[in-house]
Structure formats: C-alpha cells, structure tokens
Amino acid sequence: MNEATMVSVSMASRRTRHSGELSKLQWLAVGVVAFLSIVNLSCGYFYSENPEPGSDRFCFCQLQGTIDDCSCNVDTVDYYNNVKIYPRLRSILVKDFFRYYKVNLAKECPFWVDDSKCAMRFCHVEHCEEKDIPPGLKGDVSSYQKYIKEVQTLTNCNEDLDVELGFLNTSISDKAHKEFKKWADYDEAQDNFCILDDHEPGAEYVDLLLNPERYTGYRGESARRIWSSIYLENCFQSHSVRRKNPYSAMIPYNDMIQNEVCLEHRVFYRMVSGLHSSINIHLCANYLLSEKSSMGFVSPTGVWGTNLDEFERRFSPHTTDNEGSHWLRNLYFAYLVELRALAKVAPYLSSEEYFTGQDKEDKELKFAVKDLLSVIETFPSHFNESVMFSGGTSSIKLKNEFREKFMNISKIMDCVGCDKCRLWGKLQVQGM
C-alpha cells in the first residue's frame, strides 16, 4: 500500500473508528451545557423580591465557600461560567452540529413493564423532517469523501508519478469501509459507559431547539421510580436510606461524612445528584404555568415560566431535611468534573472538523469550539482526577463497577414515560 493511499485509509478509518468517540464527545459538549447553563439560575432565576419577614426564601440557595472534594469555591465557578463559558456555549449550541441530536426514543424499558406513558401533549417530541437535517449529518455528503478530495488536491507535483505504477490510487472500497465499521464497533464495546443508540434502526433526528428541556406535567409514581432505581440500585451505599422527600437524593450528606465514604463513591454519587439537581432546576425554570393564554383560550404552545414555589419545594431546607443546599453544591461539583473532562479532550476536539456539509458554518464552529476550549483549559482550579483510582488491583475493579453502573443508568432512561423527558435524560446521561 503506497503512502498516499495509506493517508486516505488512515483518515477514513480514523473518521469511522472515531465516529463513536466523536458522538460521545459531541453529546458530552451538549450534556455539559445542561450543567453549565443553569448554575446562575439556581439563585438568579428563583429570586423572591418580596420575601416574607423572617423567611429564608431568598437566601437558602445563596451558596458560598469551597466546593467539597475540589480546590475552588462557588464564587470562582460563578464568575468563570457566567462571564467566560456560558456565553460561548450558548452561541455554539445553536449550530447545526450540536442542534440536531439522533436518538432512539422507541426502545422498551428493559427492567419493568412500563404502562405509564405520558399522555400530555407537551410530553411529545417533534422529530425533524428529512429536508431540515444537514446533509453531512444524515450521510448525503460523506466526510471521508471530503478527506479523499483534500488528499487528491494537496499537490500537483509529478514527483508522485511513477512511470510503471501510474498515479497513486487513493480510493477506498465499500468493503474496506465496512471493515472500519467493525473496528469501530469493537472499540465501542470495550469502554462504553452508556448506551449510544444513534446508529440503531429506530433512531431519528431531533431538533433540540424545538424541543427544549422543561416541565411537561410528567410526575407521579412513574417519575419517582426512575430516580429510586438510579439511587437505590446504582449508587454505592452500604447503609439504610431515608426518604422523606420524593425528590430526595437518597444519601444524606451527613451520612456520607460520618460513614467516611471513599472519594470514588462520593464522586459517583455527587455526579448523579448534580445531574438530578440540573434537571430539577431546568424544570422549575421552564415550568408549564398554564395551558391557556392570557385571553383564556387554549394556547397551542402553553404558557411557560419560572416557578419559585416549585423550586422551593425541591430545594428548601424545610422540605429536604436541610439537604437542598448540598444538592445544589453537587451541581457545582458535577460542573467542575464536566469542565475537567472537556479540558482533557481539548486537543482531540480542537482537531475535529465538525462536519455537517455546510463549509462556512463548519469552519465558524471549529473556530468557536477552539476558542471555548482555550478558555476552559485556562480555568485555574480544575478538578483533580489523578487522586482517584489509585489503589492498584482494587481500582481496576472499581473502575469497571463505575462503567457498569453508568451503563445501567443509561438503560434506565428508556423507562422514562415522557418522551421529552426521556430525550433530555438520555442526552444528559451521555454527556455525563
């Protein structure tokens, strides 16, 4: 195999083998905004201008001080996110590469018979029409063809011409591409932490901007069973669990301290709790206030807005046995872990093409992503993951348990009865 053909094969196989990785990283970036975009909402959106005398309605979520298991404080995260990261993320996520998300919402729950489908119209997900999907995403324009074209036009020099062998053959057969797909599938099976169903027969593209995360009315025993399964069956715990609040994070903060829960177990639990807080805050920030317009007619889109009472019910110390502030701090912790993950994969993400088949937007997005990553890399107080999994053989076992538990949580997302909730649950778990 000559050098130019090897370059073409390398590029194409890299693209195929890394397609799963890129999918993970794509949803990591999308998932990160689920955490990053609402840090300032926890107190910014849920602000009572006229709190009752003696009420802690205004101050109970005003967090401060050092974030547990990290080396930075709340104020540092707030400033860096609100001023430097959040504005950049918001501009990036409206681009087609991140806007369109391919997901299978038709899979059956693998753990129990689910007969609790949400019948409310706001639970429904609007799928994309074929004409709206960028050609590069749906496969009309092949990214490997783009690479081959670039290789073929790199030089016009006769030094690459051999009288006997002729011009270099830079084409790749369909059979070779099928082999590359097998390589990718094998790689994916080795280290997956979640289910990636974008290549499954039932997967369809969804426009995330047309299907925002918000409260749809999905609640009750079905919704509670999801979180019960996540916490009780997948979080590391060896003690009895209290559950006075249906939104409880299951493992009280003081119990973790008193029982000297190891760092790895704390990290796992706090990531899940941070995800839970993120979802709850999103639902309170975009709450279905009424199905009727101000004129009294049924609104086709509903009336949405912030719901301070709901936020207080889910996070106030009075309704959470003083756990609410810890859940909010877990959101900050999850933010820092996600931020560190992006910093670690920054070199890889910076080299990607973000191919949608729309050259101008693809180039703009690549520049914007590199700008965002450069800001993330300069964050002064990243989470230090090197202190984890340092126990030799036991660490290998613990890492595998992490993978299995995250995989299980991603499967639980197929048990969510509300399609829109399932959509965002899948996306955020993949990001995490």
C-alpha positions in Angstrom: 0.0 0.0 0.0 1.6 3.3 -1.1 1.9 6.4 1.2 -1.0 8.4 -0.3 -3.4 5.5 -0.1 -2.3 4.9 3.5 -3.0 8.6 4.3 -6.5 8.2 2.8 -7.2 5.0 4.6 -5.9 6.4 7.8 -8.1 9.5 7.5 -11.2 7.4 6.6 -10.6 4.8 9.2 -9.9 7.4 11.8 -13.2 9.0 10.9 -15.0 5.7 11.1 -13.3 4.4 14.2 -13.7 7.7 16.0 -17.3 8.3 14.9 -18.4 6.7 18.1 -15.9 8.7 20.1 -16.9 11.9 18.3 -20.5 11.0 19.1 -19.7 10.7 22.8 -17.7 13.9 22.7 -20.5 15.7 20.8 -23.0 14.7 23.4 -20.5 15.4 26.2 -20.4 19.0 25.0 -24.1 19.2 24.7 -24.6 17.5 28.0 -22.2 19.9 29.7 -24.4 22.8 28.9 -27.1 21.1 30.9 -24.9 21.7 34.0 -23.2 24.9 32.9 -26.2 26.7 31.7 -28.1 26.7 34.9 -25.5 27.4 37.6 -26.6 31.0 37.7 -30.3 30.0 37.5 -30.3 28.3 40.9 -30.4 31.7 42.5 -30.7 34.1 39.6 -34.0 32.9 38.2 -35.5 31.9 41.5 -35.4 35.2 43.3 -38.2 36.4 45.5 -38.3 40.2 45.5 -40.7 40.3 48.5 -39.8 37.5 50.8 -42.0 37.2 53.9 -40.5 38.6 57.2 -38.1 36.0 58.7 -38.3 33.9 55.6 -35.2 32.2 54.1 -36.9 32.1 50.7 -34.3 34.4 49.3 -31.1 33.2 51.0 -31.4 29.4 51.2 -29.8 28.8 47.9 -27.1 31.5 48.2 -24.1 29.2 48.2 -20.6 30.2 49.2 -17.3 28.8 50.2 -15.2 25.9 49.0 -16.9 23.1 46.9 -16.3 19.8 48.7 -13.7 17.5 47.1 -12.5 20.3 44.9 -9.9 23.1 45.3 -12.1 26.1 44.2 -15.0 28.0 45.6 -18.5 28.8 44.4 -17.7 32.4 43.5 -14.9 31.4 41.2 -17.2 29.0 39.3 -20.0 31.5 39.1 -17.8 34.2 37.7 -15.9 32.0 35.2 -19.1 30.4 34.0 -21.3 33.4 33.7 -18.7 35.7 32.1 -16.5 33.4 30.1 -18.0 30.0 29.4 -21.8 30.3 29.3 -22.0 33.0 26.6 -19.6 30.9 24.4 -21.5 27.7 24.9 -24.9 29.3 24.1 -23.6 30.6 20.7 -22.1 27.2 19.9 -25.1 25.1 20.7 -27.4 26.8 18.1 -25.1 25.5 15.4 -26.4 22.5 13.4 -23.7 20.1 14.6 -25.0 20.3 18.2 -28.6 21.3 17.5 -29.6 18.1 15.8 -29.4 15.0 18.0 -30.0 11.5 16.8 -31.7 9.3 19.4 -33.9 6.2 19.7 -37.0 7.1 21.8 -38.9 3.9 20.9 -36.9 1.4 22.9 -38.8 -0.6 25.6 -37.9 -0.4 29.2 -35.6 -3.4 30.0 -36.3 -3.5 33.7 -40.1 -3.4 34.2 -43.3 -3.3 32.3 -43.9 0.4 31.6 -47.5 1.3 31.1 -47.2 4.8 32.3 -46.7 6.8 29.1 -47.3 10.5 29.5 -50.5 11.4 27.5 -50.0 15.2 27.8 -49.3 16.9 24.5 -46.2 18.6 26.0 -44.5 15.3 26.5 -44.4 14.7 22.8 -41.2 15.2 20.8 -41.2 16.8 17.4 -38.9 14.9 15.1 -37.1 16.5 12.2 -38.2 16.4 8.6 -35.6 14.9 6.3 -35.2 18.2 4.4 -34.2 20.0 7.6 -31.3 17.7 8.5 -27.8 19.0 7.3 -26.5 16.8 4.5 -23.3 15.9 6.4 -25.2 14.6 9.4 -27.6 12.4 7.5 -24.9 11.0 5.2 -25.8 12.7 1.9 -22.3 14.1 1.9 -19.7 11.6 3.2 -16.9 13.1 5.3 -14.4 10.5 4.1 -15.0 11.7 0.5 -14.1 15.2 1.7 -10.9 13.9 3.1 -10.0 11.9 0.0 -10.7 15.0 -2.1 -8.3 17.0 0.1 -5.6 14.4 -0.3 -6.0 14.3 -4.1 -5.7 18.1 -4.4 -2.8 18.5 -2.0 -0.3 18.5 -4.7 0.0 18.6 -8.5 3.7 17.5 -8.4 5.0 15.0 -10.9 7.2 13.5 -8.2 4.2 11.5 -7.1 4.0 9.9 -10.6 5.8 6.5 -11.2 6.1 5.5 -14.9 5.4 1.9 -14.1 2.9 2.2 -11.3 1.0 5.2 -12.6 -0.8 7.7 -10.3 -1.4 6.9 -6.7 -4.7 5.1 -6.0 -6.5 7.0 -3.2 -9.9 5.3 -3.4 -11.3 3.1 -0.7 -13.7 0.3 -1.4 -17.1 -0.1 0.3 -15.8 -3.4 1.7 -13.0 -1.5 3.4 -15.4 0.9 5.0 -17.5 -2.0 6.3 -14.3 -3.3 8.0 -13.7 0.1 9.5 -17.2 0.0 10.9 -16.4 -3.4 12.6 -13.3 -1.8 14.1 -15.4 1.0 15.5 -18.0 -1.4 16.9 -15.3 -3.4 18.6 -13.7 -0.3 20.1 -17.1 0.9 21.3 -17.8 -2.4 23.1 -14.6 -2.1 25.2 -15.1 1.1 27.1 -18.6 2.3 26.8 -20.1 3.9 29.9 -23.5 4.4 28.3 -25.8 3.3 25.5 -25.2 5.2 22.2 -28.3 4.4 20.1 -27.8 6.9 17.3 -27.0 4.0 14.8 -30.0 1.9 15.8 -32.8 1.3 13.3 -35.3 3.3 15.4 -33.1 6.4 15.8 -34.4 9.7 14.5 -33.0 13.2 14.4 -34.5 15.7 16.9 -34.1 19.5 16.8 -33.1 20.3 20.4 -34.0 24.0 19.9 -37.6 23.0 19.1 -37.8 20.5 22.0 -36.3 22.4 25.0 -36.0 20.8 28.4 -38.8 21.9 30.6 -41.6 20.7 32.9 -44.2 18.8 30.9 -46.5 17.6 33.6 -44.8 14.2 33.8 -44.8 13.2 37.5 -46.2 10.7 40.0 -45.0 7.2 40.8 -43.5 6.6 37.4 -41.2 9.5 37.6 -40.2 8.7 41.2 -39.5 5.1 40.3 -36.8 6.3 37.8 -34.9 8.2 40.5 -35.4 5.4 43.1 -33.9 2.9 40.7 -30.9 5.2 39.9 -30.1 5.9 43.5 -31.0 2.7 45.3 -29.8 0.2 42.7 -26.8 2.1 41.2 -25.2 4.4 43.7 -22.6 2.9 46.0 -24.1 2.6 49.5 -24.0 0.2 52.4 -26.4 1.8 54.9 -30.1 2.3 55.3 -31.7 5.1 53.2 -34.0 7.8 54.4 -36.6 9.1 52.1 -39.0 11.7 53.4 -39.0 13.9 50.3 -39.9 12.3 46.9 -37.2 14.4 45.3 -34.6 13.2 47.9 -31.1 12.4 46.7 -31.4 9.3 48.9 -28.0 9.6 50.6 -27.9 12.3 53.3 -24.8 14.5 53.3 -24.0 13.8 57.0 -24.3 10.1 56.4 -21.5 10.3 53.8 -19.3 12.3 56.2 -19.9 10.1 59.2 -19.5 6.8 57.3 -16.3 8.1 55.7 -17.5 7.2 52.2 -14.4 6.9 49.9 -13.7 9.6 47.3 -14.6 7.4 44.3 -18.0 6.6 45.8 -18.6 10.2 46.7 -17.7 11.4 43.2 -20.2 8.9 41.6 -23.0 9.9 43.9 -22.3 13.6 43.6 -22.3 13.4 39.8 -25.7 11.7 39.8 -27.0 14.1 42.4 -25.7 17.0 40.3 -27.5 15.7 37.3 -30.6 15.4 39.3 -30.3 19.0 40.5 -29.7 20.2 37.0 -32.8 18.5 35.7 -34.9 19.8 38.6 -33.7 23.4 38.1 -34.4 23.2 34.4 -37.9 22.0 35.1 -38.5 24.9 37.6 -37.1 27.5 35.3 -39.3 26.3 32.4 -42.5 25.3 34.1 -45.9 24.9 32.5 -47.7 27.6 34.2 -50.9 27.3 32.2 -52.3 25.7 29.1 -54.4 28.8 28.4 -53.3 32.2 27.1 -54.0 35.5 28.8 -57.2 35.7 26.8 -58.5 32.5 28.3 -58.1 30.4 25.1 -56.2 27.1 25.0 -52.7 28.0 23.8 -51.0 25.7 21.2 -47.7 26.2 22.9 -48.7 26.7 26.6 -47.5 29.4 28.9 -44.1 28.7 30.4 -42.0 30.5 33.0 -40.2 30.2 36.3 -41.9 28.6 39.3 -40.4 29.8 42.6 -42.8 27.7 44.7 -41.7 24.5 42.9 -38.1 25.4 43.2 -38.5 26.0 46.9 -40.4 22.7 47.3 -37.5 20.8 45.7 -34.6 22.6 47.4 -35.7 24.4 50.5 -34.2 23.2 53.8 -37.7 22.9 55.2 -38.8 20.3 52.6 -35.5 18.5 52.2 -34.3 17.9 55.8 -31.6 20.6 55.1 -30.3 18.6 52.2 -31.3 21.1 49.4 -28.1 23.2 49.6 -26.0 20.1 49.4 -27.8 19.1 46.2 -27.1 22.5 44.7 -23.5 22.2 45.7 -23.4 18.8 43.9 -24.4 20.7 40.8 -21.3 22.8 41.1 -19.3 19.7 41.6 -20.7 18.0 38.5 -19.9 21.2 36.6 -16.3 21.0 37.6 -16.0 17.3 36.7 -17.5 18.0 33.3 -15.2 21.1 32.8 -12.2 18.9 33.5 -13.4 16.3 31.0 -13.6 18.9 28.3 -10.1 20.2 29.2 -8.7 16.7 28.9 -10.2 16.0 25.5 -9.5 19.6 24.2 -6.6 18.5 21.9 -8.9 16.0 20.2 -11.9 18.3 20.0 -9.7 21.1 18.6 -8.6 18.8 15.7 -12.1 17.8 14.7 -13.8 19.2 11.6 -17.4 19.3 13.0 -18.6 18.2 9.6 -22.2 18.9 8.5 -21.6 19.5 4.9 -22.0 23.3 5.3 -18.5 24.6 4.9 -18.9 28.1 6.2 -20.8 27.1 9.4 -18.4 24.2 9.9 -15.4 26.5 9.8 -17.1 29.0 12.1 -18.0 26.3 14.6 -14.5 24.8 14.6 -13.1 28.3 15.4 -15.7 28.8 18.2 -15.0 25.4 19.7 -11.3 26.1 19.8 -11.9 29.4 21.4 -14.2 27.8 24.1 -11.6 25.1 24.8 -8.8 27.6 25.2 -10.9 29.3 27.9 -11.7 26.0 29.6 -8.1 25.0 29.6 -7.1 28.2 31.5 -9.6 27.6 34.3 -7.4 28.0 37.4 -8.9 25.3 39.7 -9.7 22.1 37.7 -11.0 19.0 39.4 -8.0 16.7 40.2 -9.0 13.3 38.9 -5.5 11.9 39.5 -6.3 11.2 43.1 -8.9 8.7 42.1 -8.5 5.0 41.3 -5.0 4.9 42.9 -5.4 1.6 44.8 -3.9 -0.9 42.4 -5.9 -4.0 41.6 -8.9 -2.8 43.6 -9.0 0.3 41.5 -9.4 -1.7 38.3 -12.4 -3.5 39.8 -13.8 -0.1 41.0 -13.4 1.4 37.5 -15.3 -1.5 36.0 -18.1 -1.0 38.6 -18.3 2.7 37.6 -18.7 1.7 34.0 -21.4 -0.9 34.7 -23.4 1.5 36.9 -23.3 4.3 34.4 -24.3 1.9 31.7 -27.2 0.7 33.8 -28.3 4.3 34.4 -28.3 5.0 30.7 -30.6 2.0 30.2 -33.0 3.3 32.9 -33.5 6.3 30.7 -35.5 4.0 28.3 -38.0 3.6 31.2 -38.9 7.3 31.4 -42.6 7.6 30.4 -42.4 11.1 28.9 -40.7 11.3 25.5 -39.4 14.8 26.0 -38.0 13.9 29.5 -36.5 10.7 28.0 -34.9 12.7 25.3 -33.1 15.1 27.7 -32.4 12.3 30.2 -30.6 10.3 27.5 -28.7 13.3 26.3 -27.5 14.4 29.7 -26.6 10.9 30.9 -24.5 10.5 27.7 -22.9 13.9 28.4 -22.1 12.9 32.0 
